[in-house]
Amino acid sequence: MPVKRTMRISTFPEALFFETIAILYFFNRGRKSEELEEEEYKNSLICRFVLDGIGRKVGESVAVDKDILIIKSKNTYLGVPLKHIEEDGKTLLVKGLIDRYNAEMMGETWRRESFKELKHDKTEEDNEF
């Protein structure tokens, strides 16, 4: 009597699970734990209030671009190097004085690269009514 061999057919959820694990492994295998920790650190700096050296509110951190913290301050964006930023509980402190001119230049450069501006033609608006 021949031995009957059966093959288990995997279900779709099981196959999807194993494919997901394989993809995650493939994309993360080249990343070092130091890079992941640095990325997590940079993400932890976003959405915090930023204070200057004497405790005045500068603005709120909105992004990290390479080694520059981007701060939304009223109607402008400021760029401050991360080496001048210190964590203080839920807020961030800027060590030393902020060079407002250079900070605005870095922030404006980031804004131009990150935002797509829409142009609005006033004649189109007048023709609609």
N, CA, C and O of each residue as an XYZ file, in Angstrom:
516
protein
N       0.832     -1.169      0.000
C       0.000      0.000      0.000
C       0.891      1.252      0.000
O       1.724      1.422      0.890
N       0.713      2.128     -1.003
C       1.549      3.314     -1.090
C       1.202      4.321      0.014
O       0.064      4.431      0.472
N       2.244      5.041      0.408
C       2.058      6.072      1.439
C       1.505      7.322      0.765
O       2.030      7.790     -0.246
N       0.459      7.838      1.337
C      -0.174      9.019      0.774
C       0.411     10.261      1.439
O       0.370     10.398      2.662
N       0.936     11.130      0.654
C       1.497     12.370      1.190
C       0.518     13.497      0.924
O      -0.044     13.622     -0.164
N       0.334     14.301      1.934
C      -0.569     15.447      1.774
C       0.235     16.726      1.897
O       1.190     16.804      2.671
N      -0.147     17.691      1.156
C       0.526     18.982      1.203
C      -0.456     19.976      1.799
O      -1.619     20.041      1.400
N       0.018     20.727      2.737
C      -0.837     21.727      3.367
C      -0.864     22.970      2.484
O       0.182     23.493      2.100
N      -2.034     23.421      2.176
C      -2.199     24.636      1.383
C      -2.375     25.782      2.363
O      -3.304     25.787      3.171
N      -1.474     26.751      2.286
C      -1.560     27.868      3.233
C      -2.719     28.775      2.854
O      -3.076     28.918      1.685
N      -3.275     29.364      3.859
C      -4.379     30.289      3.629
C      -3.835     31.668      3.309
O      -2.673     31.973      3.576
N      -4.676     32.475      2.746
C      -4.260     33.816      2.330
C      -3.714     34.651      3.497
O      -2.664     35.273      3.334
N      -4.376     34.698      4.673
C      -3.815     35.505      5.768
C      -2.428     35.050      6.208
O      -1.571     35.872      6.530
N      -2.213     33.732      6.222
C      -0.892     33.229      6.607
C       0.159     33.631      5.584
O       1.255     34.056      5.948
N      -0.171     33.498      4.314
C       0.773     33.874      3.264
C       1.076     35.366      3.319
O       2.228     35.771      3.167
N       0.060     36.177      3.535
C       0.241     37.619      3.627
C       1.127     37.984      4.819
O       1.978     38.867      4.710
N       0.936     37.322      5.934
C       1.746     37.567      7.125
C       3.223     37.282      6.844
O       4.087     38.102      7.156
N       3.510     36.115      6.252
C       4.899     35.754      5.995
C       5.543     36.654      4.946
O       6.729     36.966      5.049
N       4.784     37.075      3.940
C       5.311     37.999      2.944
C       5.620     39.357      3.569
O       6.627     39.981      3.236
N       4.764     39.810      4.466
C       4.989     41.086      5.149
C       6.261     41.032      5.990
O       7.059     41.968      5.972
N       6.446     39.955      6.714
C       7.656     39.786      7.523
C       8.890     39.783      6.624
O       9.900     40.405      6.952
N       8.812     39.093      5.504
C       9.950     39.026      4.580
C      10.275     40.405      4.019
O      11.448     40.763      3.907
N       9.262     41.175      3.668
C       9.482     42.524      3.127
C      10.100     43.425      4.185
O      11.047     44.156      3.897
N       9.576     43.381      5.403
C      10.140     44.202      6.476
C      11.595     43.840      6.733
O      12.427     44.726      6.925
N      11.907     42.570      6.739
C      13.277     42.141      6.936
C      14.170     42.638      5.808
O      15.270     43.135      6.047
N      13.693     42.501      4.588
C      14.488     42.896      3.429
C      14.830     44.387      3.469
O      15.975     44.764      3.218
N      13.842     45.244      3.785
C      14.083     46.679      3.765
C      14.838     47.173      4.999
O      15.483     48.220      4.935
N      14.776     46.464      6.096
C      15.442     46.913      7.311
C      16.771     46.234      7.572
O      17.463     46.582      8.529
N      17.137     45.285      6.750
C      18.375     44.553      7.035
C      19.614     45.419      6.885
O      20.612     45.174      7.563
N      19.581     46.416      6.027
C      20.733     47.273      5.823
C      20.828     48.413      6.825
O      21.869     49.062      6.933
N      19.752     48.659      7.556
C      19.749     49.774      8.503
C      20.356     49.334      9.824
O      20.039     48.268     10.350
N      21.211     50.155     10.332
C      21.839     49.855     11.601
C      20.953     50.368     12.728
O      20.145     51.276     12.531
N      21.106     49.789     13.891
C      20.296     50.218     15.031
C      20.592     51.672     15.391
O      19.719     52.368     15.910
N      21.806     52.137     15.123
C      22.143     53.535     15.403
C      21.335     54.471     14.515
O      20.870     55.517     14.967
N      21.168     54.091     13.243
C      20.380     54.912     12.329
C      18.925     54.955     12.768
O      18.286     56.005     12.706
N      18.399     53.821     13.211
C      17.015     53.777     13.679
C      16.836     54.628     14.931
O      15.838     55.336     15.066
N      17.797     54.560     15.843
C      17.722     55.365     17.066
C      17.791     56.848     16.732
O      17.075     57.648     17.334
N      18.641     57.229     15.784
C      18.747     58.631     15.390
C      17.446     59.116     14.764
O      17.012     60.238     15.023
N      16.828     58.283     13.946
C      15.565     58.644     13.316
C      14.461     58.794     14.369
O      13.660     59.726     14.297
N      14.419     57.886     15.338
C      13.433     57.981     16.416
C      13.664     59.246     17.242
O      12.707     59.908     17.641
N      14.921     59.581     17.498
C      15.250     60.791     18.250
C      14.753     62.029     17.507
O      14.135     62.911     18.103
N      15.027     62.092     16.195
C      14.587     63.246     15.409
C      13.071     63.352     15.390
O      12.525     64.452     15.478
N      12.381     62.212     15.276
C      10.919     62.237     15.292
C      10.375     62.678     16.648
O       9.291     63.258     16.716
N      11.101     62.414     17.715
C      10.631     62.811     19.049
C      10.750     64.315     19.268
O      10.165     64.843     20.214
N      11.492     65.014     18.419
C      11.662     66.457     18.583
C      10.534     67.267     17.945
O      10.423     68.469     18.184
N       9.712     66.626     17.148
C       8.660     67.332     16.412
C       7.445     67.552     17.311
O       7.156     66.749     18.198
N       6.739     68.659     17.062
C       5.503     69.031     17.773
C       5.770     69.363     19.239
O       5.022     68.952     20.127
N       6.824     70.096     19.476
C       7.131     70.563     20.831
C       7.332     72.070     20.799
O       7.755     72.632     19.788
N       7.024     72.715     21.913
C       7.293     74.141     22.012
C       8.782     74.352     22.212
O       9.442     73.590     22.918
N       9.302     75.393     21.584
C      10.725     75.707     21.652
C      10.881     77.036     22.374
O      10.228     78.022     22.029
N      11.760     77.054     23.389
C      12.021     78.246     24.182
C      13.450     78.704     23.950
O      14.337     77.893     23.684
N      13.668     80.013     24.052
C      15.036     80.519     23.912
C      15.758     80.433     25.254
O      15.218     79.883     26.214
N      16.961     80.969     25.325
C      17.802     80.862     26.510
C      17.221     81.487     27.766
O      17.557     81.065     28.873
N      16.358     82.483     27.620
C      15.786     83.130     28.808
C      14.335     82.712     29.062
O      13.643     83.311     29.886
N      13.886     81.682     28.347
C      12.572     81.113     28.619
C      11.419     81.665     27.799
O      10.267     81.319     28.061
N      11.689     82.506     26.823
C      10.617     83.019     25.965
C      10.294     81.995     24.885
O      11.176     81.303     24.378
N       9.017     81.914     24.546
C       8.574     80.977     23.513
C       9.022     81.485     22.146
O       8.720     82.612     21.755
N       9.748     80.629     21.430
C      10.203     80.950     20.082
C       9.156     80.491     19.075
O       8.848     81.218     18.130
N       8.607     79.299     19.265
C       7.627     78.732     18.365
C       7.444     77.260     18.642
O       7.679     76.788     19.755
N       7.013     76.523     17.602
C       6.785     75.091     17.736
C       7.582     74.348     16.666
O       7.602     74.751     15.503
N       8.235     73.267     17.067
C       9.030     72.491     16.118
C       8.095     71.724     15.189
O       7.150     71.072     15.635
N       8.377     71.814     13.883
C       7.497     71.184     12.892
C       8.205     70.134     12.045
O       7.541     69.293     11.440
N       9.532     70.159     11.986
C      10.253     69.192     11.150
C      11.723     69.171     11.536
O      12.232     70.078     12.194
N      12.380     68.116     11.109
C      13.834     68.015     11.222
C      14.349     67.730      9.821
O      13.981     66.730      9.204
N      15.205     68.616      9.324
C      15.777     68.473      7.989
C      17.274     68.278      8.139
O      18.012     69.221      8.427
N      17.717     67.037      7.939
C      19.115     66.643      8.145
C      19.500     66.949      9.584
O      19.062     66.238     10.489
N      20.307     67.983      9.833
C      20.700     68.311     11.206
C      20.160     69.683     11.630
O      20.742     70.349     12.487
N      19.036     70.099     11.018
C      18.424     71.392     11.318
C      17.009     71.164     11.849
O      16.223     70.448     11.229
N      16.682     71.765     12.989
C      15.331     71.735     13.527
C      14.571     72.914     12.932
O      15.032     74.054     13.004
N      13.410     72.641     12.347
C      12.581     73.678     11.746
C      11.518     74.074     12.759
O      10.796     73.227     13.284
N      11.431     75.372     13.027
C      10.519     75.911     14.032
C       9.559     76.872     13.350
O       9.983     77.772     12.625
N       8.262     76.679     13.583
C       7.244     77.610     13.067
C       7.090     78.696     14.117
O       6.668     78.435     15.244
N       7.438     79.922     13.732
C       7.373     81.061     14.635
C       6.521     82.140     13.982
O       6.960     82.826     13.059
N       5.301     82.277     14.477
C       4.317     83.211     13.910
C       4.147     82.937     12.425
O       3.626     81.881     12.064
N       4.564     83.841     11.553
C       4.383     83.665     10.109
C       5.647     83.229      9.389
O       5.675     83.207      8.159
N       6.685     82.885     10.122
C       7.947     82.500      9.502
C       8.403     81.138     10.013
O       7.907     80.626     11.017
N       9.348     80.579      9.302
C       9.993     79.338      9.720
C      11.436     79.651     10.052
O      12.107     80.396      9.337
N      11.903     79.073     11.146
C      13.286     79.259     11.585
C      14.004     77.915     11.519
O      13.407     76.872     11.785
N      15.266     77.944     11.171
C      16.095     76.747     11.167
C      17.193     76.889     12.203
O      17.985     77.829     12.153
N      17.240     75.949     13.145
C      18.252     75.978     14.206
C      18.987     74.644     14.187
O      18.344     73.594     14.197
N      20.317     74.659     14.159
C      21.071     73.397     14.175
C      20.747     72.561     15.420
O      20.583     73.098     16.515
N      20.659     71.255     15.234
C      20.316     70.361     16.345
C      21.332     70.423     17.480
O      20.995     70.152     18.632
N      22.570     70.778     17.160
C      23.582     70.832     18.217
C      23.303     71.974     19.199
O      23.888     72.012     20.282
N      22.416     72.903     18.832
C      22.047     74.000     19.717
C      20.723     73.754     20.435
O      20.217     74.643     21.120
N      20.158     72.555     20.286
C      18.874     72.214     20.881
C      19.086     71.270     22.049
O      19.888     70.338     21.978
N      18.357     71.523     23.124
C      18.446     70.706     24.323
C      17.025     70.368     24.782
O      16.154     71.238     24.794
N      16.792     69.120     25.155
C      15.469     68.714     25.638
C      15.306     69.120     27.092
O      16.226     68.979     27.898
N      14.117     69.628     27.418
C      13.783     69.987     28.792
C      12.357     69.537     29.062
O      11.422     70.336     29.017
N      12.200     68.255     29.342
C      10.868     67.709     29.558
C      10.082     67.710     28.258
O      10.505     67.126     27.260
N       8.923     68.379     28.282
C       8.072     68.421     27.094
C       8.469     69.522     26.124
O       7.964     69.564     25.002
N       9.361     70.412     26.531
C       9.772     71.520     25.667
C      11.211     71.329     25.201
O      11.944     70.473     25.698
N      11.586     72.151     24.235
C      12.961     72.168     23.736
C      13.548     73.540     24.024
O      12.862     74.556     23.917
N      14.815     73.559     24.387
C      15.504     74.815     24.670
C      16.593     75.048     23.635
O      17.295     74.121     23.230
N      16.721     76.304     23.213
C      17.805     76.681     22.322
C      18.937     77.179     23.199
O      18.773     78.139     23.953
N      20.091     76.524     23.100
C      21.255     76.948     23.886
C      21.863     78.178     23.226
O      22.094     78.191     22.017
N      22.116     79.186     24.006
C      22.723     80.403     23.483
C      21.702     81.286     22.787
O      20.494     81.101     22.934
N      22.202     82.238     22.034
C      21.350     83.185     21.327
C      21.016     82.668     19.935
O      21.819     81.973     19.312
N      19.832     83.009     19.454
C      19.431     82.632     18.097
C      19.867     83.732     17.143
O      19.519     84.900     17.321
N      20.623     83.350     16.140
C      20.968     84.275     15.072
C      19.747     84.338     14.159
O      19.592     83.524     13.249
N      18.897     85.307     14.416
C      17.588     85.381     13.769
C      17.713     85.415     12.234
O      16.947     84.749     11.537
N      18.661     86.178     11.717
C      18.808     86.305     10.265
C      19.117     84.949      9.630
O      18.436     84.537      8.691
N      20.135     84.255     10.134
C      20.506     82.950      9.572
C      19.416     81.910      9.812
O      19.178     81.050      8.964
N      18.756     81.987     10.963
C      17.676     81.049     11.263
C      16.524     81.229     10.276
O      15.946     80.248      9.809
N      16.193     82.475      9.960
C      15.128     82.731      8.988
C      15.530     82.285      7.589
O      14.700     81.770      6.839
N      16.797     82.480      7.231
C      17.272     82.045      5.916
C      17.176     80.519      5.786
O      16.706     80.017      4.764
N      17.616     79.781      6.810
C      17.529     78.320      6.777
C      16.078     77.864      6.739
O      15.738     76.931      6.013
N      15.219     78.521      7.520
C      13.799     78.174      7.541
C      13.122     78.452      6.216
O      12.309     77.653      5.754
N      13.449     79.579      5.599
C      12.874     79.925      4.302
C      13.339     78.958      3.223
O      12.556     78.578      2.353
N      14.598     78.560      3.272
C      15.118     77.566      2.318
C      14.350     76.258      2.454
O      13.955     75.660      1.453
N      14.139     75.816      3.689
C      13.375     74.584      3.926
C      11.949     74.727      3.409
O      11.427     73.807      2.780
N      11.303     75.883      3.669
C       9.923     76.092      3.246
C       9.802     76.022      1.723
O       8.886     75.386      1.201
N      10.726     76.675      1.012
C      10.684     76.662     -0.448
C      10.849     75.252     -1.015
O      10.212     74.898     -2.007
N      11.707     74.449     -0.380
C      11.936     73.088     -0.856
C      10.795     72.149     -0.487
O      10.564     71.160     -1.183
N      10.078     72.441      0.594
C       9.090     71.508      1.119
C       7.661     71.802      0.686
O       6.842     70.885      0.632
N       7.341     73.039      0.381
C       5.974     73.409      0.046
C       5.844     73.730     -1.429
O       6.736     74.324     -2.035
N       4.740     73.336     -1.982
C       4.430     73.695     -3.358
C       3.442     74.854     -3.294
O       2.342     74.712     -2.759
N       3.831     75.977     -3.830
C       2.966     77.148     -3.796
C       2.012     77.114     -4.975
O       2.393     76.783     -6.098
N       0.774     77.461     -4.698
C      -0.235     77.547     -5.738
C      -0.407     79.006     -6.126
O      -0.505     79.884     -5.269
N      -0.440     79.246     -7.397
C      -0.642     80.605     -7.882
C      -2.117     80.754     -8.218
O      -2.728     79.873     -8.822
N      -2.669     81.881     -7.814
C      -4.079     82.151     -8.036
C      -4.200     83.344     -8.955
O      -3.679     84.423     -8.671
N      -4.894     83.140    -10.060
C      -5.072     84.210    -11.026
C      -6.329     84.992    -10.676
O      -7.425     84.430    -10.664
N      -6.186     86.265    -10.394
C      -7.303     87.087     -9.970
C      -8.351     87.241    -11.070
O      -9.533     87.391    -10.762
N      -7.957     87.210    -12.337
C      -8.928     87.378    -13.423
C      -9.888     86.190    -13.491
O     -11.050     86.366    -13.857
N      -9.427     84.981    -13.144
C     -10.317     83.834    -13.110
C     -11.385     84.004    -12.046
O     -12.540     83.633    -12.253
N     -10.999     84.564    -10.908
C     -11.957     84.768     -9.821
C     -13.012     85.779    -10.232
O     -14.187     85.595     -9.918
N     -12.619     86.861    -10.936
C     -13.552     87.889    -11.358
C     -14.524     87.342    -12.397
O     -15.684     87.754    -12.417
N     -14.086     86.429    -13.257
C     -14.938     85.885    -14.308
C     -15.985     84.915    -13.783
O     -17.013     84.704    -14.427
N     -15.733     84.323    -12.616
C     -16.671     83.348    -12.068
C     -17.964     84.019    -11.614
O     -19.017     83.383    -11.635
N     -17.913     85.274    -11.208
C     -19.112     85.920    -10.663
C     -19.797     86.715    -11.656
O     -20.825     87.324    -11.358
